[in-house]
Amino acid sequence: MRALAAVEIEELSLAPVDELSGGQLQRVCIARALAVEPRVILADEPTGQLDRKTSDRVMDALLRAIDKSEAALLMATHDHRVAAGCSRIVSL
């Protein structure tokens, strides 16, 4: 529930998967990754299906979780605003 709360979807904990939007499913995936407290998170466009406001909130939650757990985040994104929140950026 803490991981769902971190990405602001705790109220959906009992919702059937087929009733969730694409953005909600994406946040469920991020919450699932955070719940196991990994040392490394690999994320491919973690905010790709989210609107700007939700994207900002989800990235804030993800980066807070990374800072707290001292895990590493390796992320691919086309969104320069999302990339700007990272401590190191490699452009291809």
NURO-308012 format. One record per residue: residue number from 1; residue in one letter; chain; x, y, z of N, C-alpha, C, CB in turn. Coordinates in Angstrom, 2 decimals, always signed. Glycine has a CB too. Layout:
{num=NUM	residu=A	chaine=A	n.xx=X	n.yy=Y	n.zz=Z	ca.xx=X	ca.yy=Y	ca.zz=Z	c.xx=X	c.yy=Y	c.zz=Z	cb.xx=X	cb.yy=Y	cb.zz=Z}
...
//
This chain:
{num=1	residu=M	chaine=A	n.xx=+0.82	n.yy=-1.19	n.zz=+0.00	ca.xx=+0.00	ca.yy=+0.00	ca.zz=+0.00	c.xx=+0.86	c.yy=+1.26	c.zz=+0.00	cb.xx=-0.93	cb.yy=-0.01	cb.zz=+1.20}
{num=2	residu=R	chaine=A	n.xx=+2.04	n.yy=+1.19	n.zz=+0.66	ca.xx=+2.93	ca.yy=+2.37	ca.zz=+0.65	c.xx=+3.40	c.yy=+2.70	c.zz=-0.75	cb.xx=+4.14	cb.yy=+2.13	cb.zz=+1.56}
{num=3	residu=A	chaine=A	n.xx=+3.71	n.yy=+1.67	n.zz=-1.53	ca.xx=+4.17	ca.yy=+1.90	ca.zz=-2.90	c.xx=+3.05	c.yy=+2.48	c.zz=-3.76	cb.xx=+4.70	cb.yy=+0.60	cb.zz=-3.51}
{num=4	residu=L	chaine=A	n.xx=+1.82	n.yy=+1.99	n.zz=-3.56	ca.xx=+0.68	ca.yy=+2.54	ca.zz=-4.29	c.xx=+0.44	c.yy=+3.99	c.zz=-3.88	cb.xx=-0.59	cb.yy=+1.69	cb.zz=-4.05}
{num=5	residu=A	chaine=A	n.xx=+0.58	n.yy=+4.27	n.zz=-2.60	ca.xx=+0.42	ca.yy=+5.65	ca.zz=-2.12	c.xx=+1.50	c.yy=+6.56	c.zz=-2.69	cb.xx=+0.45	cb.yy=+5.69	cb.zz=-0.60}
{num=6	residu=A	chaine=A	n.xx=+2.70	n.yy=+6.02	n.zz=-2.85	ca.xx=+3.80	ca.yy=+6.83	ca.zz=-3.37	c.xx=+3.52	c.yy=+7.34	c.zz=-4.78	cb.xx=+5.09	cb.yy=+6.03	cb.zz=-3.37}
{num=7	residu=V	chaine=A	n.xx=+2.78	n.yy=+6.57	n.zz=-5.56	ca.xx=+2.42	ca.yy=+7.00	ca.zz=-6.91	c.xx=+0.95	c.yy=+7.41	c.zz=-7.01	cb.xx=+2.71	cb.yy=+5.88	cb.zz=-7.91}
{num=8	residu=E	chaine=A	n.xx=+0.35	n.yy=+7.63	n.zz=-5.85	ca.xx=-0.98	ca.yy=+8.22	ca.zz=-5.71	c.xx=-2.10	c.yy=+7.42	c.zz=-6.37	cb.xx=-0.98	cb.yy=+9.58	cb.zz=-6.29}
{num=9	residu=I	chaine=A	n.xx=-2.08	n.yy=+6.09	n.zz=-6.15	ca.xx=-3.17	ca.yy=+5.26	ca.zz=-6.66	c.xx=-3.65	c.yy=+4.23	c.zz=-5.62	cb.xx=-2.73	cb.yy=+4.54	cb.zz=-7.93}
{num=10	residu=E	chaine=A	n.xx=-3.45	n.yy=+4.52	n.zz=-4.34	ca.xx=-3.85	ca.yy=+3.56	ca.zz=-3.32	c.xx=-5.33	c.yy=+3.23	c.zz=-3.36	cb.xx=-3.49	cb.yy=+4.08	cb.zz=-1.96}
{num=11	residu=E	chaine=A	n.xx=-6.15	n.yy=+4.17	n.zz=-3.84	ca.xx=-7.59	ca.yy=+3.92	ca.zz=-3.91	c.xx=-7.95	c.yy=+2.88	c.zz=-4.97	cb.xx=-8.32	cb.yy=+5.21	cb.zz=-4.19}
{num=12	residu=L	chaine=A	n.xx=-7.00	n.yy=+2.52	n.zz=-5.81	ca.xx=-7.24	ca.yy=+1.54	ca.zz=-6.87	c.xx=-6.77	c.yy=+0.14	c.zz=-6.49	cb.xx=-6.56	cb.yy=+1.97	cb.zz=-8.14}
{num=13	residu=S	chaine=A	n.xx=-6.40	n.yy=-0.07	n.zz=-5.24	ca.xx=-5.80	ca.yy=-1.34	ca.zz=-4.84	c.xx=-6.70	c.yy=-2.55	c.zz=-5.09	cb.xx=-5.44	cb.yy=-1.29	cb.zz=-3.37}
{num=14	residu=L	chaine=A	n.xx=-7.99	n.yy=-2.37	n.zz=-5.08	ca.xx=-8.92	ca.yy=-3.48	ca.zz=-5.30	c.xx=-9.60	c.yy=-3.43	c.zz=-6.67	cb.xx=-9.97	cb.yy=-3.49	cb.zz=-4.21}
{num=15	residu=A	chaine=A	n.xx=-9.22	n.yy=-2.47	n.zz=-7.50	ca.xx=-9.85	ca.yy=-2.32	ca.zz=-8.82	c.xx=-9.40	c.yy=-3.44	c.zz=-9.75	cb.xx=-9.51	cb.yy=-0.95	cb.zz=-9.43}
{num=16	residu=P	chaine=A	n.xx=-10.32	n.yy=-3.96	n.zz=-10.56	ca.xx=-9.93	ca.yy=-4.96	ca.zz=-11.57	c.xx=-8.96	c.yy=-4.33	c.zz=-12.59	cb.xx=-11.19	cb.yy=-5.53	cb.zz=-12.30}
{num=17	residu=V	chaine=A	n.xx=-7.97	n.yy=-5.09	n.zz=-12.97	ca.xx=-6.93	ca.yy=-4.59	ca.zz=-13.87	c.xx=-7.53	c.yy=-4.10	c.zz=-15.19	cb.xx=-5.90	cb.yy=-5.68	cb.zz=-14.15}
{num=18	residu=D	chaine=A	n.xx=-8.54	n.yy=-4.79	n.zz=-15.69	ca.xx=-9.11	ca.yy=-4.40	ca.zz=-16.98	c.xx=-9.91	c.yy=-3.09	c.zz=-16.91	cb.xx=-10.01	cb.yy=-5.50	cb.zz=-17.49}
{num=19	residu=E	chaine=A	n.xx=-10.07	n.yy=-2.53	n.zz=-15.73	ca.xx=-10.76	ca.yy=-1.25	ca.zz=-15.58	c.xx=-9.79	c.yy=-0.07	c.zz=-15.40	cb.xx=-11.71	cb.yy=-1.31	cb.zz=-14.41}
{num=20	residu=L	chaine=A	n.xx=-8.49	n.yy=-0.34	n.zz=-15.37	ca.xx=-7.49	ca.yy=+0.71	ca.zz=-15.18	c.xx=-7.09	c.yy=+1.32	c.zz=-16.52	cb.xx=-6.26	cb.yy=+0.16	cb.zz=-14.46}
{num=21	residu=S	chaine=A	n.xx=-6.81	n.yy=+2.61	n.zz=-16.50	ca.xx=-6.33	ca.yy=+3.29	ca.zz=-17.71	c.xx=-4.87	c.yy=+2.93	c.zz=-17.94	cb.xx=-6.50	cb.yy=+4.85	cb.zz=-17.58}
{num=22	residu=G	chaine=A	n.xx=-4.36	n.yy=+3.30	n.zz=-19.10	ca.xx=-2.95	ca.yy=+3.06	ca.zz=-19.40	c.xx=-2.02	c.yy=+3.74	c.zz=-18.42	cb.xx=-2.63	cb.yy=+3.52	cb.zz=-20.80}
{num=23	residu=G	chaine=A	n.xx=-2.34	n.yy=+4.98	n.zz=-18.05	ca.xx=-1.54	ca.yy=+5.71	ca.zz=-17.08	c.xx=-1.58	c.yy=+5.08	c.zz=-15.70	cb.xx=-2.00	cb.yy=+7.13	cb.zz=-16.99}
{num=24	residu=Q	chaine=A	n.xx=-2.77	n.yy=+4.59	n.zz=-15.31	ca.xx=-2.88	ca.yy=+3.92	ca.zz=-14.02	c.xx=-2.09	c.yy=+2.63	c.zz=-14.01	cb.xx=-4.36	cb.yy=+3.64	cb.zz=-13.68}
{num=25	residu=L	chaine=A	n.xx=-2.14	n.yy=+1.88	n.zz=-15.10	ca.xx=-1.35	ca.yy=+0.65	ca.zz=-15.20	c.xx=+0.14	c.yy=+0.94	c.zz=-15.11	cb.xx=-1.66	cb.yy=-0.09	cb.zz=-16.50}
{num=26	residu=Q	chaine=A	n.xx=+0.55	n.yy=+2.05	n.zz=-15.72	ca.xx=+1.97	ca.yy=+2.42	ca.zz=-15.67	c.xx=+2.37	c.yy=+2.72	c.zz=-14.23	cb.xx=+2.25	cb.yy=+3.64	cb.zz=-16.59}
{num=27	residu=R	chaine=A	n.xx=+1.50	n.yy=+3.41	n.zz=-13.49	ca.xx=+1.81	ca.yy=+3.71	ca.zz=-12.09	c.xx=+1.80	c.yy=+2.44	c.zz=-11.24	cb.xx=+0.81	cb.yy=+4.72	cb.zz=-11.53}
{num=28	residu=V	chaine=A	n.xx=+0.94	n.yy=+1.48	n.zz=-11.57	ca.xx=+0.96	ca.yy=+0.18	ca.zz=-10.87	c.xx=+2.31	c.yy=-0.49	c.zz=-11.08	cb.xx=-0.20	cb.yy=-0.74	cb.zz=-11.36}
{num=29	residu=C	chaine=A	n.xx=+2.82	n.yy=-0.45	n.zz=-12.29	ca.xx=+4.13	ca.yy=-1.06	ca.zz=-12.58	c.xx=+5.25	c.yy=-0.40	c.zz=-11.78	cb.xx=+4.44	cb.yy=-0.97	cb.zz=-14.08}
{num=30	residu=I	chaine=A	n.xx=+5.20	n.yy=+0.92	n.zz=-11.67	ca.xx=+6.21	ca.yy=+1.64	ca.zz=-10.89	c.xx=+6.08	c.yy=+1.27	c.zz=-9.42	cb.xx=+6.07	cb.yy=+3.17	cb.zz=-11.09}
{num=31	residu=A	chaine=A	n.xx=+4.85	n.yy=+1.22	n.zz=-8.91	ca.xx=+4.62	ca.yy=+0.85	ca.zz=-7.51	c.xx=+5.13	c.yy=-0.57	c.zz=-7.25	cb.xx=+3.12	cb.yy=+0.95	cb.zz=-7.15}
{num=32	residu=R	chaine=A	n.xx=+4.87	n.yy=-1.46	n.zz=-8.18	ca.xx=+5.33	ca.yy=-2.85	ca.zz=-8.02	c.xx=+6.85	c.yy=-2.91	c.zz=-7.94	cb.xx=+4.82	cb.yy=-3.73	cb.zz=-9.18}
{num=33	residu=A	chaine=A	n.xx=+7.51	n.yy=-2.10	n.zz=-8.75	ca.xx=+8.98	ca.yy=-2.06	ca.zz=-8.72	c.xx=+9.47	c.yy=-1.50	c.zz=-7.39	cb.xx=+9.52	cb.yy=-1.22	cb.zz=-9.88}
{num=34	residu=L	chaine=A	n.xx=+8.81	n.yy=-0.46	n.zz=-6.88	ca.xx=+9.23	ca.yy=+0.15	ca.zz=-5.62	c.xx=+8.97	c.yy=-0.75	c.zz=-4.42	cb.xx=+8.52	cb.yy=+1.48	cb.zz=-5.42}
{num=35	residu=A	chaine=A	n.xx=+7.92	n.yy=-1.56	n.zz=-4.50	ca.xx=+7.49	ca.yy=-2.37	ca.zz=-3.35	c.xx=+8.54	c.yy=-3.39	c.zz=-2.91	cb.xx=+6.21	cb.yy=-3.11	cb.zz=-3.69}
{num=36	residu=V	chaine=A	n.xx=+9.36	n.yy=-3.86	n.zz=-3.82	ca.xx=+10.36	ca.yy=-4.88	ca.zz=-3.47	c.xx=+11.68	c.yy=-4.27	c.zz=-3.04	cb.xx=+10.59	cb.yy=-5.80	cb.zz=-4.65}
{num=37	residu=E	chaine=A	n.xx=+11.73	n.yy=-2.93	n.zz=-2.97	ca.xx=+12.93	ca.yy=-2.20	ca.zz=-2.55	c.xx=+14.19	c.yy=-2.70	c.zz=-3.27	cb.xx=+13.11	cb.yy=-2.33	cb.zz=-1.04}
{num=38	residu=P	chaine=A	n.xx=+14.19	n.yy=-2.57	n.zz=-4.59	ca.xx=+15.32	ca.yy=-3.08	ca.zz=-5.38	c.xx=+16.57	c.yy=-2.22	c.zz=-5.23	cb.xx=+14.94	cb.yy=-3.17	cb.zz=-6.84}
{num=39	residu=R	chaine=A	n.xx=+17.69	n.yy=-2.77	n.zz=-5.58	ca.xx=+18.95	ca.yy=-2.01	ca.zz=-5.61	c.xx=+19.07	c.yy=-1.24	c.zz=-6.92	cb.xx=+20.18	cb.yy=-2.95	cb.zz=-5.43}
{num=40	residu=V	chaine=A	n.xx=+18.43	n.yy=-1.76	n.zz=-7.98	ca.xx=+18.47	ca.yy=-1.13	ca.zz=-9.30	c.xx=+17.07	c.yy=-1.19	c.zz=-9.90	cb.xx=+19.51	cb.yy=-1.83	cb.zz=-10.22}
{num=41	residu=I	chaine=A	n.xx=+16.64	n.yy=-0.08	n.zz=-10.50	ca.xx=+15.38	ca.yy=-0.05	ca.zz=-11.24	c.xx=+15.71	c.yy=+0.31	c.zz=-12.68	cb.xx=+14.35	cb.yy=+0.97	cb.zz=-10.62}
{num=42	residu=L	chaine=A	n.xx=+15.26	n.yy=-0.52	n.zz=-13.61	ca.xx=+15.39	ca.yy=-0.25	ca.zz=-15.04	c.xx=+14.02	c.yy=+0.22	c.zz=-15.52	cb.xx=+15.89	cb.yy=-1.53	cb.zz=-15.85}
{num=43	residu=A	chaine=A	n.xx=+13.96	n.yy=+1.42	n.zz=-16.07	ca.xx=+12.67	ca.yy=+1.99	ca.zz=-16.46	c.xx=+12.74	c.yy=+2.50	c.zz=-17.90	cb.xx=+12.28	cb.yy=+3.14	cb.zz=-15.51}
{num=44	residu=D	chaine=A	n.xx=+11.86	n.yy=+1.99	n.zz=-18.73	ca.xx=+11.76	ca.yy=+2.42	ca.zz=-20.12	c.xx=+10.54	c.yy=+3.31	c.zz=-20.25	cb.xx=+11.68	cb.yy=+1.20	cb.zz=-21.10}
{num=45	residu=E	chaine=A	n.xx=+10.75	n.yy=+4.61	n.zz=-20.41	ca.xx=+9.68	ca.yy=+5.60	ca.zz=-20.52	c.xx=+8.67	c.yy=+5.47	c.zz=-19.37	cb.xx=+8.97	cb.yy=+5.45	cb.zz=-21.88}
{num=46	residu=P	chaine=A	n.xx=+9.13	n.yy=+5.62	n.zz=-18.12	ca.xx=+8.22	ca.yy=+5.40	ca.zz=-16.99	c.xx=+7.06	c.yy=+6.38	c.zz=-16.91	cb.xx=+8.99	cb.yy=+5.48	cb.zz=-15.72}
{num=47	residu=T	chaine=A	n.xx=+7.14	n.yy=+7.49	n.zz=-17.62	ca.xx=+6.04	ca.yy=+8.46	ca.zz=-17.60	c.xx=+5.44	c.yy=+8.65	c.zz=-18.99	cb.xx=+6.52	cb.yy=+9.80	cb.zz=-17.06}
{num=48	residu=G	chaine=A	n.xx=+5.73	n.yy=+7.74	n.zz=-19.90	ca.xx=+5.33	ca.yy=+7.89	ca.zz=-21.29	c.xx=+3.84	c.yy=+8.02	c.zz=-21.53	cb.xx=+5.82	cb.yy=+6.75	cb.zz=-22.05}
{num=49	residu=Q	chaine=A	n.xx=+3.00	n.yy=+7.42	n.zz=-20.70	ca.xx=+1.56	ca.yy=+7.47	ca.zz=-20.90	c.xx=+0.86	c.yy=+8.42	c.zz=-19.93	cb.xx=+0.97	cb.yy=+6.08	cb.zz=-20.77}
{num=50	residu=L	chaine=A	n.xx=+1.63	n.yy=+9.23	n.zz=-19.25	ca.xx=+1.07	ca.yy=+10.10	ca.zz=-18.23	c.xx=+1.00	c.yy=+11.55	c.zz=-18.69	cb.xx=+1.87	cb.yy=+10.01	cb.zz=-16.95}
{num=51	residu=D	chaine=A	n.xx=-0.01	n.yy=+12.28	n.zz=-18.20	ca.xx=-0.05	ca.yy=+13.71	ca.zz=-18.49	c.xx=+1.06	c.yy=+14.39	c.zz=-17.70	cb.xx=-1.45	cb.yy=+14.31	cb.zz=-18.14}
{num=52	residu=R	chaine=A	n.xx=+1.33	n.yy=+15.64	n.zz=-18.03	ca.xx=+2.47	ca.yy=+16.37	ca.zz=-17.44	c.xx=+2.40	c.yy=+16.42	c.zz=-15.91	cb.xx=+2.52	cb.yy=+17.79	cb.zz=-18.00}
{num=53	residu=K	chaine=A	n.xx=+1.25	n.yy=+16.77	n.zz=-15.36	ca.xx=+1.10	ca.yy=+16.91	ca.zz=-13.91	c.xx=+1.34	c.yy=+15.56	c.zz=-13.21	cb.xx=-0.30	cb.yy=+17.45	cb.zz=-13.56}
{num=54	residu=T	chaine=A	n.xx=+0.73	n.yy=+14.51	n.zz=-13.73	ca.xx=+0.91	ca.yy=+13.18	ca.zz=-13.14	c.xx=+2.33	c.yy=+12.71	c.zz=-13.33	cb.xx=-0.06	cb.yy=+12.17	cb.zz=-13.76}
{num=55	residu=S	chaine=A	n.xx=+2.92	n.yy=+12.99	n.zz=-14.49	ca.xx=+4.31	ca.yy=+12.63	ca.zz=-14.75	c.xx=+5.23	c.yy=+13.26	c.zz=-13.71	cb.xx=+4.72	cb.yy=+13.08	cb.zz=-16.17}
{num=56	residu=D	chaine=A	n.xx=+5.02	n.yy=+14.53	n.zz=-13.44	ca.xx=+5.85	ca.yy=+15.22	ca.zz=-12.44	c.xx=+5.71	c.yy=+14.57	c.zz=-11.07	cb.xx=+5.48	cb.yy=+16.70	cb.zz=-12.35}
{num=57	residu=R	chaine=A	n.xx=+4.48	n.yy=+14.25	n.zz=-10.66	ca.xx=+4.25	ca.yy=+13.65	ca.zz=-9.35	c.xx=+4.86	c.yy=+12.25	c.zz=-9.27	cb.xx=+2.75	cb.yy=+13.58	cb.zz=-9.04}
{num=58	residu=V	chaine=A	n.xx=+4.71	n.yy=+11.47	n.zz=-10.33	ca.xx=+5.25	ca.yy=+10.11	ca.zz=-10.34	c.xx=+6.78	c.yy=+10.15	c.zz=-10.32	cb.xx=+4.76	cb.yy=+9.33	cb.zz=-11.58}
{num=59	residu=M	chaine=A	n.xx=+7.38	n.yy=+11.04	n.zz=-11.10	ca.xx=+8.84	ca.yy=+11.13	ca.zz=-11.09	c.xx=+9.35	c.yy=+11.61	c.zz=-9.73	cb.xx=+9.33	cb.yy=+12.08	cb.zz=-12.20}
{num=60	residu=D	chaine=A	n.xx=+8.65	n.yy=+12.55	n.zz=-9.10	ca.xx=+9.04	ca.yy=+12.99	ca.zz=-7.76	c.xx=+9.01	c.yy=+11.80	c.zz=-6.80	cb.xx=+8.09	cb.yy=+14.11	cb.zz=-7.25}
{num=61	residu=A	chaine=A	n.xx=+7.94	n.yy=+11.01	n.zz=-6.85	ca.xx=+7.82	ca.yy=+9.84	ca.zz=-5.98	c.xx=+8.92	c.yy=+8.82	c.zz=-6.27	cb.xx=+6.45	cb.yy=+9.20	cb.zz=-6.13}
{num=62	residu=L	chaine=A	n.xx=+9.18	n.yy=+8.58	n.zz=-7.54	ca.xx=+10.21	ca.yy=+7.62	ca.zz=-7.92	c.xx=+11.58	c.yy=+8.08	c.zz=-7.46	cb.xx=+10.21	cb.yy=+7.41	cb.zz=-9.44}
{num=63	residu=L	chaine=A	n.xx=+11.91	n.yy=+9.34	n.zz=-7.67	ca.xx=+13.21	ca.yy=+9.86	ca.zz=-7.27	c.xx=+13.36	c.yy=+9.91	c.zz=-5.75	cb.xx=+13.43	cb.yy=+11.25	cb.zz=-7.86}
{num=64	residu=R	chaine=A	n.xx=+12.27	n.yy=+10.21	n.zz=-5.03	ca.xx=+12.33	ca.yy=+10.17	ca.zz=-3.55	c.xx=+12.61	c.yy=+8.76	c.zz=-3.06	cb.xx=+11.00	cb.yy=+10.68	cb.zz=-2.94}
{num=65	residu=A	chaine=A	n.xx=+11.92	n.yy=+7.79	n.zz=-3.68	ca.xx=+12.13	ca.yy=+6.39	ca.zz=-3.30	c.xx=+13.55	c.yy=+5.94	c.zz=-3.59	cb.xx=+11.15	cb.yy=+5.48	cb.zz=-4.03}
{num=66	residu=I	chaine=A	n.xx=+14.09	n.yy=+6.38	n.zz=-4.72	ca.xx=+15.47	ca.yy=+6.04	ca.zz=-5.08	c.xx=+16.43	c.yy=+6.64	c.zz=-4.06	cb.xx=+15.81	cb.yy=+6.55	cb.zz=-6.51}
{num=67	residu=D	chaine=A	n.xx=+16.23	n.yy=+7.91	n.zz=-3.72	ca.xx=+17.09	ca.yy=+8.57	ca.zz=-2.75	c.xx=+17.03	c.yy=+7.88	c.zz=-1.40	cb.xx=+16.70	cb.yy=+10.05	cb.zz=-2.60}
{num=68	residu=K	chaine=A	n.xx=+15.83	n.yy=+7.53	n.zz=-0.96	ca.xx=+15.64	ca.yy=+6.91	ca.zz=+0.35	c.xx=+16.31	c.yy=+5.53	c.zz=+0.42	cb.xx=+14.14	cb.yy=+6.77	cb.zz=+0.65}
{num=69	residu=S	chaine=A	n.xx=+16.17	n.yy=+4.75	n.zz=-0.64	ca.xx=+16.70	ca.yy=+3.39	ca.zz=-0.63	c.xx=+18.13	c.yy=+3.30	c.zz=-1.13	cb.xx=+15.83	cb.yy=+2.50	cb.zz=-1.45}
{num=70	residu=E	chaine=A	n.xx=+18.64	n.yy=+4.40	n.zz=-1.69	ca.xx=+19.96	ca.yy=+4.43	ca.zz=-2.29	c.xx=+20.08	c.yy=+3.47	c.zz=-3.47	cb.xx=+21.01	cb.yy=+4.11	cb.zz=-1.25}
{num=71	residu=A	chaine=A	n.xx=+18.96	n.yy=+3.19	n.zz=-4.11	ca.xx=+18.96	ca.yy=+2.35	ca.zz=-5.31	c.xx=+19.42	c.yy=+3.17	c.zz=-6.51	cb.xx=+17.56	cb.yy=+1.73	cb.zz=-5.56}
{num=72	residu=A	chaine=A	n.xx=+19.76	n.yy=+2.48	n.zz=-7.55	ca.xx=+20.13	ca.yy=+3.14	ca.zz=-8.80	c.xx=+18.94	c.yy=+3.08	c.zz=-9.76	cb.xx=+21.40	cb.yy=+2.48	cb.zz=-9.44}
{num=73	residu=L	chaine=A	n.xx=+18.78	n.yy=+4.12	n.zz=-10.53	ca.xx=+17.72	ca.yy=+4.17	ca.zz=-11.54	c.xx=+18.38	c.yy=+4.35	c.zz=-12.90	cb.xx=+16.69	cb.yy=+5.33	cb.zz=-11.25}
{num=74	residu=L	chaine=A	n.xx=+18.15	n.yy=+3.43	n.zz=-13.79	ca.xx=+18.60	ca.yy=+3.53	ca.zz=-15.17	c.xx=+17.35	c.yy=+3.66	c.zz=-16.01	cb.xx=+19.49	cb.yy=+2.29	cb.zz=-15.61}
{num=75	residu=M	chaine=A	n.xx=+17.19	n.yy=+4.83	n.zz=-16.64	ca.xx=+15.93	ca.yy=+5.14	ca.zz=-17.30	c.xx=+16.16	c.yy=+5.62	c.zz=-18.72	cb.xx=+15.17	cb.yy=+6.20	cb.zz=-16.51}
{num=76	residu=A	chaine=A	n.xx=+15.31	n.yy=+5.14	n.zz=-19.62	ca.xx=+15.28	ca.yy=+5.65	ca.zz=-20.99	c.xx=+14.05	c.yy=+6.55	c.zz=-21.10	cb.xx=+15.25	cb.yy=+4.49	cb.zz=-22.06}
{num=77	residu=T	chaine=A	n.xx=+14.25	n.yy=+7.75	n.zz=-21.63	ca.xx=+13.13	ca.yy=+8.67	ca.zz=-21.83	c.xx=+13.42	c.yy=+9.63	c.zz=-22.97	cb.xx=+12.85	cb.yy=+9.46	cb.zz=-20.54}
{num=78	residu=H	chaine=A	n.xx=+12.36	n.yy=+10.05	n.zz=-23.62	ca.xx=+12.46	ca.yy=+11.08	ca.zz=-24.65	c.xx=+12.11	c.yy=+12.44	c.zz=-24.07	cb.xx=+11.55	cb.yy=+10.76	cb.zz=-25.84}
{num=79	residu=D	chaine=A	n.xx=+11.62	n.yy=+12.45	n.zz=-22.85	ca.xx=+11.15	ca.yy=+13.68	ca.zz=-22.20	c.xx=+12.32	c.yy=+14.36	c.zz=-21.48	cb.xx=+10.00	cb.yy=+13.38	cb.zz=-21.20}
{num=80	residu=H	chaine=A	n.xx=+12.76	n.yy=+15.48	n.zz=-22.02	ca.xx=+13.90	ca.yy=+16.20	ca.zz=-21.44	c.xx=+13.59	c.yy=+16.71	c.zz=-20.03	cb.xx=+14.29	cb.yy=+17.36	cb.zz=-22.35}
{num=81	residu=R	chaine=A	n.xx=+12.32	n.yy=+17.02	n.zz=-19.75	ca.xx=+11.95	ca.yy=+17.47	ca.zz=-18.40	c.xx=+12.13	c.yy=+16.33	c.zz=-17.39	cb.xx=+10.48	cb.yy=+17.98	cb.zz=-18.37}
{num=82	residu=V	chaine=A	n.xx=+11.76	n.yy=+15.12	n.zz=-17.78	ca.xx=+11.94	ca.yy=+13.97	ca.zz=-16.90	c.xx=+13.42	c.yy=+13.71	c.zz=-16.70	cb.xx=+11.24	cb.yy=+12.71	cb.zz=-17.49}
{num=83	residu=A	chaine=A	n.xx=+14.19	n.yy=+13.74	n.zz=-17.76	ca.xx=+15.63	ca.yy=+13.50	ca.zz=-17.66	c.xx=+16.32	c.yy=+14.54	c.zz=-16.79	cb.xx=+16.26	cb.yy=+13.50	cb.zz=-19.05}
{num=84	residu=A	chaine=A	n.xx=+15.83	n.yy=+15.76	n.zz=-16.80	ca.xx=+16.46	ca.yy=+16.84	ca.zz=-16.03	c.xx=+16.46	c.yy=+16.56	c.zz=-14.53	cb.xx=+15.76	cb.yy=+18.15	cb.zz=-16.31}
{num=85	residu=G	chaine=A	n.xx=+15.57	n.yy=+15.71	n.zz=-14.06	ca.xx=+15.52	ca.yy=+15.37	ca.zz=-12.64	c.xx=+16.56	c.yy=+14.35	c.zz=-12.21	cb.xx=+14.16	cb.yy=+14.86	cb.zz=-12.29}
{num=86	residu=C	chaine=A	n.xx=+17.29	n.yy=+13.82	n.zz=-13.16	ca.xx=+18.28	ca.yy=+12.79	ca.zz=-12.86	c.xx=+19.65	c.yy=+13.42	c.zz=-12.58	cb.xx=+18.39	cb.yy=+11.78	cb.zz=-14.03}
{num=87	residu=S	chaine=A	n.xx=+20.46	n.yy=+12.70	n.zz=-11.84	ca.xx=+21.78	ca.yy=+13.23	ca.zz=-11.48	c.xx=+22.80	c.yy=+13.07	c.zz=-12.60	cb.xx=+22.29	cb.yy=+12.54	cb.zz=-10.23}
{num=88	residu=R	chaine=A	n.xx=+22.55	n.yy=+12.16	n.zz=-13.52	ca.xx=+23.47	ca.yy=+11.97	ca.zz=-14.65	c.xx=+22.66	c.yy=+11.64	c.zz=-15.88	cb.xx=+24.51	cb.yy=+10.84	cb.zz=-14.36}
{num=89	residu=I	chaine=A	n.xx=+22.99	n.yy=+12.27	n.zz=-16.98	ca.xx=+22.26	ca.yy=+12.08	ca.zz=-18.23	c.xx=+23.23	c.yy=+11.67	c.zz=-19.33	cb.xx=+21.49	cb.yy=+13.36	cb.zz=-18.62}
{num=90	residu=V	chaine=A	n.xx=+22.90	n.yy=+10.62	n.zz=-20.04	ca.xx=+23.68	ca.yy=+10.20	ca.zz=-21.21	c.xx=+22.71	c.yy=+10.27	c.zz=-22.39	cb.xx=+24.30	cb.yy=+8.74	cb.zz=-21.03}
{num=91	residu=S	chaine=A	n.xx=+23.07	n.yy=+11.07	n.zz=-23.38	ca.xx=+22.22	ca.yy=+11.23	ca.zz=-24.56	c.xx=+22.76	c.yy=+10.41	c.zz=-25.72	cb.xx=+22.10	cb.yy=+12.70	cb.zz=-24.96}
{num=92	residu=L	chaine=A	n.xx=+21.86	n.yy=+9.76	n.zz=-26.41	ca.xx=+22.23	ca.yy=+8.98	ca.zz=-27.60	c.xx=+21.57	c.yy=+9.60	c.zz=-28.81	cb.xx=+21.82	cb.yy=+7.47	cb.zz=-27.44}
//
